[in-house]
Amino acid sequence: MLKCGLLLLCGALHESARGGFDKSGPTYLPTEKICSHFGVSESNTGQKATFIEKTLKIGLFDAEYCTRKLAEQNPLRDLVVLNGFIVSKDFLQ
């Protein structure tokens, strides 16, 4: 039971790292360090991270969970859906 909890914890840490934290920032930890610290495999941790991502409907560059710097670098931030078509906000002006 403890191992399952550690896997979920590592999955949550991994998901937050891959989903929105700046890898050049001081708080970034690579997956292998997280997994080795808790003694769990990277494969299982990745599976738990994917489960958390799908359950919480979190995606890359999610504005609610990523840093401001990453949100500004989001290549999709200037796109909108208009009548089923994806268009640039610049196109609408």
N, C-alpha and C positions, 0 to 999 in steps of 0.2 A: 504494500500500500504506500509506503514511504517513497519507493522508487517511482511510482506513478505520479505522485505529487511533485517530485523533483523533475520529472520529465515535463509536466505541465508548466512548472516554473521556468525551466530552461526554454521551453517552447515560447512562453510569453516574452522572455528576454530576447530570444532570437527574433521573434516577430517584430518587436519594437525596434531592434537594431536594423533589420532589413527593410522595414517599412517606413522609416522616417527619420532616423538619426544620421547626422552628418558623420561619415567615416573619418573625416579629418579632425573631428572635434575631440575634446579631451575626455568625454564620457563614453566614447565608442569602445566596445569590447568585441573582438572577433569571436565567431561561433566556437571555434576550437578551444579558446580559453574558457568560455562559459561551460562547455561540455566537460572539459577535463577537470575543472574545479568541482563540478557536481558528480563526476564519474558516470556520465551517461553518454550514449553514442550520438554522433552528429545526425545520423540518419533518423533515429527516433525523435530527436529534437526538431528536426526539419518537418517531420510529419505532424508533430504537435503544433508547430508554428502555423502550418498550413490549415490545420483544423481550427485554430484560434482565428486566423485571418478570414476563413469562410464563415465561421459562426458569428463573428462580430462585423462582418462585411467591411473589412478594412482592406484598402488597396494601397499600392505604392503612391506616394505623394499625397496621401490623405491629409487634407489641410488641418483636420482636427488633431492629428497625431504626429505630424512632422515639424521640423524646425522651420522658422521663417525663411531661412536661407534656401532650404530645399524646396519650399513651396514656391519661392520666386523662380527657381530653376525648372519647375514643372513644365515640360513641353506642351502639356495639354491645357494649361491655365487660360489660354486665350481662345479656346474653342467652345462653342455652344451647339446645341442641337436645335435646329429650326425646321419644323415640318418634316422631321425624319432625316434631315441632312445635317452633316457636321460642317459648320462654317466658322471662320475666324471672326472674332468680335470686331476686328478692323474692317472686315467686309461689310458689316452692318452700319458703319458710320458714313 
